[in-house]
Amino acid sequence: MSEVYDSLIRHQIIPVIRIDNTADANPLFAALEQGGLPIAEITLRTPHAIEAIQLAAQRERFMVGAGTVLNAGDCQAVLDAGAKFVVSPGLDEAVVNLCRQHGTPCFPGVATPSEIQKASNLGVRTVKFFPAEPLGGIKMLSALAAPFHQMKFIPTGGINASNAASYLALDYVDAIGGSWMVKPTLYADGNFSEVTRLAKQAMTLV
């Protein structure tokens, strides 16, 4: 578990990936590695996600997590595939408990004080603030963080190169999630160099 947190704190930016074609998976992971960002959340939004997680888990220096994990069944599937951390858009107690049983970090999504309080009572110490920008961005996050001084946040949703540094400057933010450096349109022609360039650029914000 500490390995995940070490990687999270070191990189502070988690590329959020949608895999539409399994053939793109390894070249995409390699491009991120070359850009100095060997970590990603692969979302369960396509039929190719589980296979992509398996491929990422086989890479020696890549920290792969699974996103859009909605229930215990999803959670077990991504853990079996080799996911090192689990991210949900909302707070599901069964997912949190299953991750705890496996010793796997879980970052459930929260948007309200009640959800943060419930996550805290479940023993969660880092939550995903989602969708960050539509909810009010830094202003809203700061208001939510104030009474929960023990909680750390991973804002995701609407985060990009122009606002990432502002979120990372907050002492209660452990990392941010974003997809601006891994959008499928960037490598539609099979050229992944733009992913590498944007990953390098992103790491200058850390």
C-alpha positions as CSV (number, residue, x, y, z in Angstrom):
1,M,0.0,0.0,0.0
2,S,2.8,2.4,0.8
3,E,4.2,1.8,-2.7
4,V,1.0,3.4,-4.1
5,Y,1.1,6.4,-1.9
6,D,4.8,6.9,-2.6
7,S,4.1,7.0,-6.3
8,L,1.1,9.2,-5.8
9,I,3.0,11.8,-3.8
10,R,6.0,11.7,-6.1
11,H,4.1,12.2,-9.3
12,Q,1.0,14.1,-8.0
13,I,-0.7,13.8,-11.4
14,I,-2.8,10.8,-12.3
15,P,-3.6,10.4,-16.0
16,V,-7.2,9.2,-16.3
17,I,-7.4,6.9,-19.3
18,R,-10.2,5.6,-21.5
19,I,-9.0,2.7,-23.6
20,D,-11.0,2.3,-26.8
21,N,-8.6,0.0,-28.5
22,T,-6.5,-2.5,-26.7
23,A,-3.7,-2.1,-29.3
24,D,-3.2,1.4,-28.0
25,A,-2.6,0.4,-24.4
26,N,1.1,-0.5,-24.3
27,P,2.2,2.3,-26.6
28,L,0.2,4.7,-24.4
29,F,1.8,3.4,-21.2
30,A,5.2,3.6,-22.8
31,A,4.6,7.2,-23.9
32,L,3.6,8.1,-20.3
33,E,6.7,6.4,-18.9
34,Q,8.9,8.4,-21.4
35,G,7.2,11.5,-20.2
36,G,8.1,10.8,-16.6
37,L,4.6,9.9,-15.6
38,P,4.4,6.1,-15.1
39,I,1.0,6.1,-13.3
40,A,-2.6,6.0,-14.6
41,E,-6.2,5.3,-13.7
42,I,-7.8,3.2,-16.3
43,T,-11.6,3.8,-16.3
44,L,-14.1,1.0,-16.6
45,R,-15.9,2.8,-19.4
46,T,-15.1,0.5,-22.3
47,P,-15.0,-3.3,-22.8
48,H,-11.2,-3.1,-23.1
49,A,-10.5,-1.7,-19.6
50,I,-9.8,-5.0,-17.8
51,E,-7.3,-6.2,-20.5
52,A,-5.6,-2.8,-20.4
53,I,-5.2,-3.0,-16.6
54,Q,-3.7,-6.5,-17.0
55,L,-1.2,-5.2,-19.6
56,A,-0.3,-2.2,-17.4
57,A,0.2,-4.4,-14.4
58,Q,2.8,-6.4,-16.3
59,R,5.0,-3.3,-16.8
60,E,7.8,-3.2,-14.2
61,R,7.7,0.5,-13.5
62,F,4.1,1.3,-14.0
63,M,1.6,2.0,-11.2
64,V,-1.9,1.1,-12.6
65,G,-5.2,1.8,-10.9
66,A,-8.8,1.3,-12.0
67,G,-11.4,4.0,-12.1
68,T,-15.2,4.1,-12.5
69,V,-15.4,1.2,-10.1
70,L,-19.1,1.2,-9.2
71,N,-19.7,-1.9,-7.1
72,A,-18.0,-4.9,-5.4
73,G,-18.1,-6.9,-8.6
74,D,-16.2,-4.3,-10.5
75,C,-13.8,-4.0,-7.6
76,Q,-13.0,-7.7,-7.5
77,A,-12.5,-7.8,-11.3
78,V,-10.0,-5.0,-11.3
79,L,-8.1,-6.4,-8.3
80,D,-7.9,-9.7,-10.1
81,A,-6.6,-7.9,-13.1
82,G,-3.8,-6.4,-11.1
83,A,-5.0,-2.9,-10.2
84,K,-2.8,-1.4,-7.5
85,F,-5.4,1.2,-6.4
86,V,-9.2,1.7,-6.9
87,V,-11.0,4.9,-7.7
88,S,-14.8,5.4,-7.7
89,P,-17.0,8.3,-8.8
90,G,-19.0,7.9,-5.6
91,L,-18.8,6.4,-2.2
92,D,-19.7,2.7,-2.0
93,E,-19.1,1.0,1.3
94,A,-18.8,-2.5,-0.2
95,V,-16.0,-1.3,-2.5
96,V,-14.1,0.4,0.4
97,N,-14.4,-2.7,2.5
98,L,-13.3,-5.1,-0.3
99,C,-10.2,-2.9,-0.9
100,R,-9.4,-2.9,2.8
101,Q,-9.6,-6.7,2.8
102,H,-7.1,-6.8,0.0
103,G,-4.8,-4.1,1.4
104,T,-5.4,-2.0,-1.7
105,P,-5.8,1.8,-1.5
106,C,-9.3,3.0,-2.4
107,F,-10.2,6.6,-3.3
108,P,-14.0,6.9,-3.3
109,G,-15.6,10.0,-4.9
110,V,-17.2,12.6,-2.7
111,A,-19.0,15.8,-3.4
112,T,-20.7,16.7,-0.1
113,P,-19.8,17.0,3.6
114,S,-21.9,14.0,4.4
115,E,-20.0,11.8,2.0
116,I,-16.6,13.0,3.3
117,Q,-17.8,12.3,6.9
118,K,-19.0,8.8,5.9
119,A,-15.7,8.1,4.1
120,S,-13.8,9.3,7.2
121,N,-15.8,7.0,9.4
122,L,-15.0,4.1,7.1
123,G,-11.3,4.8,7.7
124,V,-10.6,6.4,4.3
125,R,-8.0,9.2,4.5
126,T,-7.8,10.2,0.8
127,V,-10.9,10.8,-1.3
128,K,-11.6,11.8,-4.9
129,F,-13.3,15.2,-5.2
130,F,-15.5,14.7,-8.2
131,P,-16.4,16.4,-10.5
132,A,-14.1,19.2,-9.2
133,E,-14.7,22.1,-11.6
134,P,-18.5,21.6,-12.1
135,L,-18.9,21.5,-8.3
136,G,-17.2,24.9,-7.8
137,G,-13.5,24.1,-8.1
138,I,-11.0,25.3,-5.6
139,K,-13.5,27.5,-3.8
140,M,-15.8,24.6,-3.1
141,L,-13.0,22.2,-2.2
142,S,-11.5,24.7,0.3
143,A,-14.9,25.0,2.0
144,L,-15.3,21.2,2.2
145,A,-11.7,20.6,3.4
146,A,-11.8,23.1,6.3
147,P,-13.8,21.0,8.8
148,F,-12.1,17.7,7.7
149,H,-8.5,18.6,8.5
150,Q,-7.5,14.9,8.5
151,M,-8.7,14.3,5.0
152,K,-6.7,14.5,1.8
153,F,-8.2,15.0,-1.7
154,I,-7.6,14.0,-5.3
155,P,-9.6,16.6,-7.4
156,T,-10.7,15.2,-10.7
157,G,-13.1,16.5,-13.4
158,G,-12.3,19.6,-15.4
159,I,-8.7,19.6,-14.3
160,N,-6.3,20.6,-17.1
161,A,-2.9,22.2,-17.8
162,S,-4.2,25.7,-17.0
163,N,-5.6,25.0,-13.5
164,A,-3.6,22.0,-12.3
165,A,-0.9,24.0,-10.5
166,S,-3.6,25.9,-8.5
167,Y,-5.0,22.6,-7.2
168,L,-1.5,21.2,-6.5
169,A,-0.6,24.2,-4.4
170,L,-3.2,23.3,-1.8
171,D,-1.8,21.4,1.2
172,Y,-4.8,19.2,1.5
173,V,-4.5,17.9,-2.1
174,D,-2.3,14.8,-2.5
175,A,-2.7,14.6,-6.3
176,I,-5.0,15.5,-9.2
177,G,-6.6,13.4,-11.9
178,G,-6.8,14.6,-15.5
179,S,-7.1,13.4,-19.0
180,W,-5.7,16.3,-21.0
181,M,-2.4,14.4,-21.7
182,V,-4.1,11.1,-22.7
183,K,-7.0,12.1,-24.9
184,P,-7.5,9.5,-27.7
185,T,-7.5,12.3,-30.3
186,L,-3.9,12.9,-29.5
187,Y,-2.7,9.5,-30.7
188,A,-5.5,8.7,-33.3
189,D,-2.8,8.4,-36.0
190,G,-0.7,6.1,-33.9
191,N,1.8,8.8,-33.0
192,F,2.1,8.9,-29.2
193,S,4.8,11.6,-29.1
194,E,2.3,14.3,-28.1
195,V,1.3,12.2,-25.0
196,T,5.0,12.1,-24.0
197,R,5.3,15.9,-24.6
198,L,2.2,16.7,-22.5
199,A,3.3,14.3,-19.8
200,K,6.7,16.0,-19.5
201,Q,4.9,19.4,-19.5
202,A,2.6,18.2,-16.8
203,M,5.4,17.1,-14.6
204,T,6.9,20.6,-14.6
205,L,3.8,21.6,-12.6
206,V,4.7,19.3,-9.8
